[in-house]
Amino acid sequence: MSYRKRSSLELGECTRNPGFQDADGGESVAENASEVPAEKQESTSVKLDGGLPEEEYTQIKPYAGMPKEVLLLYSSQARYRVPREILFWLTVACMLALVALTIAVIALSPGCLSWWQASPVYQVYPRSFKDSDGDGVGDLKGILEQLDHFQYLNIKSIWISPFYRSPMKDFGYDVEDFCDIDPLFGTMKDFDDLLAEMHNKGLKLIMDFIPNHTSDRHRWFNLSRTRDPHYTDYYVWTDCNASFPKPNNWVSIFGNSSWTYDEVRGQCYLHQFLKEQPDLNFRNPNVRQEMIDIIHFWLEKGVDGFRMDAVKHILEAVHLRDEPQVDPNMPPELVTTEWDLYHDYTTSQLGLHDLLREWRDELDTYSREPGRYRFMVSESYDYHEVEKTMMYYGTPQIRESDFPFNFYLLDLPQNTSGLWAQHLVELWMANMPRGKWPNWVVGNHDRPRIASSTGPNYVRVINMLLLTLPGTPTTYYGEEIGMENINITASQVQDPAGRYNTSLSRDPQRSPMQWNDDMNAGFNNKNNKTWLPVHPDYSTVNVEVQKKEEGSVLSQYRFLNTLRESELPLHRGWFCYAHVDSNILSYIREMDGLDRAFLIVLNFGNKTVTTDLSSIHELPDQLEVVMSTNHVNNGKVMQKSRILTEEGEGLVIQYSTYTRFHPNHAEKCYISEKACYLNVMDILYKC
């Protein structure tokens, strides 16, 4: 093979190699070789193919377009091979380091907050939220029309009270068909449309699940009372005397005996609520399977979670003994209310948590798809027996509810003081199992509205408490604008509890949502028909008006919720008590590694006070108010020795420091899952 002939361009323009003859018969290699020193010629002489070719190759340096054989000869030289190998192993080392770093970040990173942790839960009472068809009762299409309201508030989790087919003896909690929609609220297509649009907007739907009982019109009950072989034991039946149907002294939540005689069957059935709500027998495996099938039905539809209603009542003692009286000297015939008895045999029975764990397993099966976690919350108010409520969290080995509803803040109106507020918060934080997630409820469809029970002056400060405590807040519709109870006359009572005892009526806190100052507050703008009266203050207390007011309850609620979501210390940082007295509850929210923290100062007293926090050396001397419930104080700078708050005023104060409060005050601090912030990489890590 010869390398003598090359183009003049290659030799002259590219390689400038004097050892080649051009194509036009220019100077020969031998002639030009004389111009190159002998030692240079010798040093650049290379044999091709490892043998003794006819001619020697005398190329001095690589050139463009060289053939493969020449390139391979040069690439094997140390000055080319060594840098290439260094680059190769450096690349491998970098890749391994990157993989190791990725694994370390994943291993050390705390779990991401799920949707039910990142957003407040907003309770919609469908009868009262928005009426789309003018019949005076809210419906599913009405909720669909108002989805933008949740996005405005930056709320992503919506709990809708029951809308199953029902005779409405207890406004939907007496279910006739668990797999159908009551015509009062719309159709199954309306539900599908609502759910689809909610998901399109990034919203999650939590349904009410009512396992304890059905309506007495349910198909199962009608078959059970006629002793159908399959359904005979679907409910709790016992022999009794038709003229005196009281097998024992058990009392209904609504008052009087929990037993009603059924003439068709000739026995008494148990109902811990209305007589139209017979209790299911969960000791029957067929009943348990029926409930699982219902859960599957709605999960297949795509719902995101369930609120398990009245779970502590699901099982009763088989022996049916009398429950002990609170007052042993009370004549038995006067025992007519639930408060007259200790409910040792009708609540929290052995086997209850096994049932709930079965349902948790079913939800987990549907939670495997990324981003589709199915949420479960239990409703059980155990009053002073807080340890019973904490059992619904499950154990470190077996999960149950994501959390049980925390109703202790509903008792705030009993004593508006900083010490009382701290006591109610501490009830939960001190008893919650390690690593679990707290939650807070300050209003629902069974309790008077906060604005009425504590007074409108405290609405803002209670909302601030709700949205700055650690955990998930729950807001009852209308609380974000400070709605109050309505006055109900005896002739206007709709609630069955109110018909038994007018003072027990829950109608006052269920009035129509106040959207604007139009007819019926925008709840129904088709005619003058509403199932309950609209509150007369709707012209000033409504969503549309408060959107335009900087210091309105709505504007402050929205600001606090957005702040909660955007600031790490507020939604997953340490919670520490800073100062508590008869007026003030003050606490710190902070995170290790982050250069900012928040001080919350809440005045639950009935007077203006000055709080001195100069003893807390972790706080800087000057503090800037990010937000005050009295909006004229926004942006003010206060000395930590003189923090002034009016009655019902709350302050969110942000300050800059790397000095943490919690290491020196461990007995005052709580955290669900400890995490630290790494500023260099802008990530969280376990610490």
Backbone hydrogen bonds, N-H to C=O, Kabsch-Sander energy under -0.5 kcal/mol:
donor,donor_aa,acceptor,acceptor_aa,energy
6,R,4,R,-0.7
6,R,21,Q,-0.8
11,L,7,S,-2.4
12,G,8,S,-3.1
13,E,8,S,-0.5
13,E,9,L,-2.0
14,C,9,L,-1.7
15,T,10,E,-3.6
16,R,10,E,-0.5
16,R,11,L,-1.0
17,N,11,L,-0.6
20,F,17,N,-1.4
21,Q,4,R,-0.6
23,A,6,R,-0.6
25,G,22,D,-1.3
32,N,28,S,-2.3
33,A,29,V,-2.2
34,S,30,A,-0.8
34,S,31,E,-0.6
35,E,32,N,-1.9
36,V,33,A,-1.3
41,Q,37,P,-2.3
42,E,38,A,-2.4
43,S,39,E,-1.8
44,T,40,K,-1.5
45,S,41,Q,-0.7
45,S,42,E,-0.7
46,V,57,Y,-2.4
50,G,47,K,-0.5
51,G,48,L,-1.8
57,Y,46,V,-1.8
58,T,56,E,-0.6
66,M,63,Y,-1.5
71,L,67,P,-2.2
72,L,68,K,-2.7
73,L,69,E,-1.4
74,Y,70,V,-2.1
75,S,71,L,-2.6
76,S,72,L,-1.1
77,Q,74,Y,-1.7
80,Y,77,Q,-1.6
81,R,77,Q,-3.0
82,V,78,A,-2.3
84,R,80,Y,-1.3
85,E,81,R,-2.4
86,I,82,V,-2.5
87,L,83,P,-2.7
88,F,84,R,-2.2
89,W,85,E,-2.6
90,L,86,I,-2.2
91,T,87,L,-2.3
92,V,88,F,-2.2
93,A,89,W,-2.4
94,C,90,L,-2.3
95,M,91,T,-2.4
96,L,92,V,-2.5
97,A,93,A,-2.5
98,L,94,C,-2.4
99,V,95,M,-2.5
100,A,96,L,-2.7
101,L,97,A,-2.6
102,T,98,L,-2.4
103,I,99,V,-2.5
104,A,100,A,-2.5
105,V,101,L,-2.7
106,I,102,T,-2.4
107,A,103,I,-2.8
108,L,104,A,-2.6
109,S,105,V,-1.5
117,Q,114,S,-1.6
118,A,114,S,-2.1
119,S,115,W,-1.3
121,V,473,P,-2.9
122,Y,157,S,-2.6
123,Q,121,V,-0.5
123,Q,475,T,-3.0
124,V,122,Y,-0.6
124,V,159,W,-3.5
125,Y,123,Q,-0.6
128,S,125,Y,-2.2
129,F,125,Y,-0.6
129,F,126,P,-0.6
130,K,126,P,-0.6
131,D,523,F,-2.3
132,S,130,K,-0.7
138,G,127,R,-2.9
139,D,130,K,-2.2
140,L,185,F,-2.3
143,I,139,D,-1.6
144,L,140,L,-2.2
145,E,141,K,-2.0
146,Q,142,G,-0.8
146,Q,143,I,-1.0
147,L,144,L,-1.2
149,H,146,Q,-1.4
150,F,146,Q,-0.6
150,F,147,L,-0.7
151,Q,147,L,-1.4
152,Y,148,D,-2.4
153,L,149,H,-1.7
154,N,150,F,-0.6
154,N,151,Q,-0.6
155,I,150,F,-2.9
157,S,120,P,-1.0
158,I,156,K,-0.6
158,I,204,K,-2.9
159,W,122,Y,-2.5
159,W,157,S,-0.5
160,I,158,I,-0.6
160,I,206,I,-2.3
161,S,124,V,-2.6
161,S,159,W,-0.5
165,R,177,D,-1.0
165,R,180,D,-1.3
168,M,174,D,-0.5
171,F,168,M,-0.5
173,Y,170,D,-1.3
175,V,173,Y,-0.7
176,E,165,R,-2.8
177,D,165,R,-1.4
180,D,177,D,-1.1
182,D,163,F,-2.2
185,F,182,D,-2.2
186,G,182,D,-1.0
191,F,187,T,-1.8
192,D,188,M,-2.7
193,D,189,K,-2.8
194,L,190,D,-2.3
195,L,191,F,-2.9
196,A,192,D,-2.4
197,E,193,D,-2.3
198,M,194,L,-2.4
199,H,195,L,-2.3
200,N,196,A,-2.0
201,K,197,E,-1.6
202,G,199,H,-1.3
203,L,198,M,-3.4
204,K,156,K,-3.4
206,I,158,I,-3.2
206,I,204,K,-0.5
207,M,205,L,-0.5
207,M,305,G,-2.5
208,D,160,I,-0.8
209,F,207,M,-0.5
209,F,307,R,-3.0
214,T,278,P,-1.7
215,S,175,V,-3.0
216,D,276,E,-1.7
218,H,215,S,-1.7
219,R,176,E,-0.6
222,N,218,H,-1.9
223,L,219,R,-2.0
224,S,220,W,-2.2
225,R,221,F,-2.7
226,T,222,N,-0.7
227,R,224,S,-1.6
228,D,223,L,-2.7
231,Y,228,D,-0.5
232,T,228,D,-1.5
234,Y,231,Y,-1.9
236,V,279,D,-1.3
237,W,235,Y,-0.9
238,T,268,C,-2.0
241,N,244,F,-0.6
244,F,241,N,-1.0
246,K,244,F,-2.4
252,S,256,N,-3.1
253,I,272,Q,-2.9
255,G,252,S,-1.5
256,N,336,T,-3.4
258,S,250,W,-2.1
260,T,269,Y,-1.7
262,D,267,Q,-3.1
263,E,261,Y,-0.6
266,G,262,D,-2.7
267,Q,262,D,-0.8
268,C,238,T,-2.8
269,Y,260,T,-2.3
270,L,236,V,-2.0
271,H,258,S,-2.7
273,F,277,Q,-0.5
277,Q,274,L,-2.0
279,D,270,L,-3.0
280,L,212,N,-2.5
281,N,234,Y,-2.6
282,F,280,L,-0.9
282,F,314,I,-0.5
284,N,281,N,-1.6
287,V,284,N,-0.8
288,R,284,N,-1.6
289,Q,285,P,-2.0
290,E,286,N,-2.2
291,M,287,V,-2.0
292,I,288,R,-1.8
293,D,289,Q,-2.5
294,I,290,E,-1.8
295,I,291,M,-2.2
296,H,292,I,-2.4
297,F,293,D,-2.1
298,W,294,I,-1.8
299,L,295,I,-2.3
300,E,296,H,-2.7
301,K,297,F,-1.1
302,G,298,W,-1.1
303,V,298,W,-1.9
304,D,205,L,-2.0
305,G,205,L,-0.8
306,F,375,F,-2.1
307,R,207,M,-3.0
308,M,306,F,-0.6
308,M,377,V,-3.3
309,D,209,F,-2.9
309,D,307,R,-0.8
311,V,308,M,-0.6
311,V,379,E,-1.2
312,K,379,E,-0.5
313,H,310,A,-1.6
314,I,311,V,-1.7
317,A,345,Y,-2.9
320,L,317,A,-0.8
326,V,340,D,-2.5
327,D,340,D,-0.5
330,M,327,D,-2.0
334,L,331,P,-2.5
335,V,332,P,-1.5
336,T,334,L,-1.1
340,D,337,T,-1.7
341,L,338,E,-1.0
342,Y,324,P,-2.8
343,H,341,L,-0.6
344,D,342,Y,-2.0
347,T,343,H,-0.8
348,S,312,K,-1.8
352,L,349,Q,-2.1
355,L,351,G,-1.5
356,L,352,L,-1.8
357,R,353,H,-2.0
358,E,354,D,-1.7
359,W,355,L,-1.9
360,R,356,L,-2.2
361,D,357,R,-2.1
362,E,358,E,-1.6
363,L,359,W,-2.2
364,D,360,R,-2.4
365,T,361,D,-1.7
366,Y,362,E,-1.0
366,Y,363,L,-0.5
367,S,364,D,-1.3
368,R,365,T,-0.6
372,R,369,E,-2.1
375,F,304,D,-2.7
375,F,373,Y,-0.6
377,V,306,F,-2.2
378,S,403,F,-1.1
379,E,308,M,-2.4
380,S,378,S,-0.7
382,D,380,S,-0.8
385,E,382,D,-2.3
386,V,384,H,-1.6
388,K,385,E,-1.5
389,T,385,E,-1.0
390,M,386,V,-2.0
391,M,387,E,-0.7
391,M,388,K,-0.7
392,Y,389,T,-1.8
393,Y,390,M,-1.6
394,G,391,M,-1.5
395,T,398,I,-3.0
400,E,393,Y,-1.0
400,E,401,S,-0.6
401,S,392,Y,-2.3
402,D,376,M,-2.8
403,F,376,M,-0.9
405,F,378,S,-3.0
407,F,405,F,-0.8
410,L,407,F,-1.7
411,D,408,Y,-1.7
412,L,409,L,-1.8
414,Q,411,D,-1.6
415,N,412,L,-1.7
417,S,415,N,-1.7
418,G,582,S,-0.6
419,L,581,D,-0.5
421,A,417,S,-2.2
422,Q,418,G,-2.4
423,H,419,L,-2.1
424,L,420,W,-2.2
425,V,421,A,-2.1
426,E,422,Q,-2.8
427,L,423,H,-1.8
428,W,424,L,-0.8
428,W,425,V,-0.7
429,M,425,V,-2.3
430,A,426,E,-2.6
431,N,428,W,-0.6
432,M,428,W,-2.0
436,K,433,P,-1.9
440,W,472,T,-2.1
441,V,406,N,-1.4
442,V,474,T,-0.9
447,R,444,N,-1.2
451,A,483,M,-0.5
452,S,449,R,-0.9
453,S,449,R,-2.6
454,T,450,I,-2.8
455,G,450,I,-0.8
458,Y,455,G,-2.0
459,V,456,P,-1.0
462,I,458,Y,-2.1
463,N,459,V,-2.2
464,M,460,R,-2.1
465,L,461,V,-2.1
466,L,462,I,-2.7
467,L,463,N,-2.1
468,T,464,M,-0.8
468,T,465,L,-0.9
469,L,465,L,-1.4
472,T,438,P,-2.1
474,T,440,W,-2.0
475,T,121,V,-3.1
477,Y,123,Q,-1.7
479,E,476,Y,-2.5
481,I,478,G,-1.3
482,G,478,G,-0.5
482,G,479,E,-0.5
483,M,478,G,-2.4
486,I,508,P,-1.6
492,Q,489,T,-1.3
493,V,489,T,-0.6
493,V,490,A,-0.7
499,R,495,D,-1.5
500,Y,496,P,-1.4
501,N,497,A,-2.1
504,L,501,N,-2.5
505,S,502,T,-1.5
509,Q,506,R,-0.7
510,R,507,D,-2.4
511,S,508,P,-0.5
513,M,128,S,-2.9
515,W,513,M,-0.9
515,W,521,A,-2.7
516,N,521,A,-1.5
521,A,518,D,-1.8
522,G,519,M,-1.9
523,F,520,N,-2.3
529,K,527,N,-0.8
531,W,136,G,-2.6
538,Y,535,H,-1.6
539,S,536,P,-0.5
540,T,537,D,-1.7
541,V,537,D,-2.5
542,N,540,T,-1.0
543,V,514,Q,-1.5
544,E,515,W,-2.4
546,Q,542,N,-2.0
547,K,543,V,-1.7
548,K,544,E,-0.6
548,K,545,V,-1.2
549,E,546,Q,-0.6
550,E,548,K,-0.6
552,S,549,E,-1.3
556,Q,552,S,-2.3
557,Y,553,V,-2.3
558,R,554,L,-2.6
559,F,555,S,-2.3
560,L,556,Q,-2.6
561,N,557,Y,-2.4
562,T,558,R,-2.3
563,L,559,F,-2.5
564,R,560,L,-2.6
565,E,561,N,-1.8
566,S,562,T,-1.9
567,E,563,L,-1.9
568,L,566,S,-0.6
570,L,567,E,-0.8
571,H,567,E,-1.3
572,R,568,L,-2.2
573,G,569,P,-1.0
574,W,590,E,-3.1
575,F,670,Y,-2.4
576,C,588,I,-2.1
577,Y,668,K,-2.0
578,A,586,S,-2.8
579,H,586,S,-1.6
581,D,584,I,-2.4
585,L,602,L,-2.3
586,S,579,H,-2.5
587,Y,600,I,-2.0
588,I,576,C,-3.0
589,R,598,F,-2.7
590,E,574,W,-1.1
592,D,675,A,-0.6
594,L,591,M,-1.6
597,A,655,Y,-2.4
598,F,589,R,-2.6
599,L,653,I,-3.2
600,I,587,Y,-3.2
601,V,599,L,-0.5
601,V,651,L,-2.1
602,L,585,L,-2.3
603,N,649,E,-2.7
604,F,583,N,-2.7
604,F,602,L,-0.9
605,G,583,N,-0.6
609,V,645,T,-2.4
611,T,643,I,-2.6
613,L,611,T,-0.7
613,L,640,K,-3.2
616,I,613,L,-1.8
617,H,615,S,-1.2
619,L,616,I,-1.6
623,L,638,M,-3.1
624,E,654,Q,-0.8
625,V,636,K,-3.0
626,V,624,E,-0.6
626,V,652,V,-2.6
627,M,652,V,-1.6
629,T,650,G,-2.2
631,H,629,T,-0.8
633,N,630,N,-2.7
634,N,631,H,-1.4
635,G,625,V,-2.4
636,K,633,N,-1.8
638,M,623,L,-3.5
638,M,636,K,-0.5
639,Q,642,R,-0.5
640,K,621,D,-2.5
642,R,639,Q,-1.9
643,I,611,T,-2.4
644,L,642,R,-0.8
645,T,609,V,-2.4
648,G,603,N,-1.1
649,E,646,E,-2.2
651,L,601,V,-2.8
652,V,627,M,-2.9
653,I,599,L,-2.8
653,I,651,L,-0.6
654,Q,624,E,-1.3
655,Y,597,A,-2.3
657,T,595,D,-1.5
657,T,655,Y,-0.5
660,R,658,Y,-0.7
664,N,661,F,-0.9
665,H,662,H,-1.1
668,K,665,H,-2.1
669,C,666,A,-1.3
670,Y,575,F,-2.5
676,C,685,Y,-2.9
677,Y,592,D,-3.1
678,L,683,I,-3.3
679,N,677,Y,-0.8
682,D,678,L,-1.4
683,I,678,L,-1.4
685,Y,676,C,-2.4
686,K,108,L,-4.9
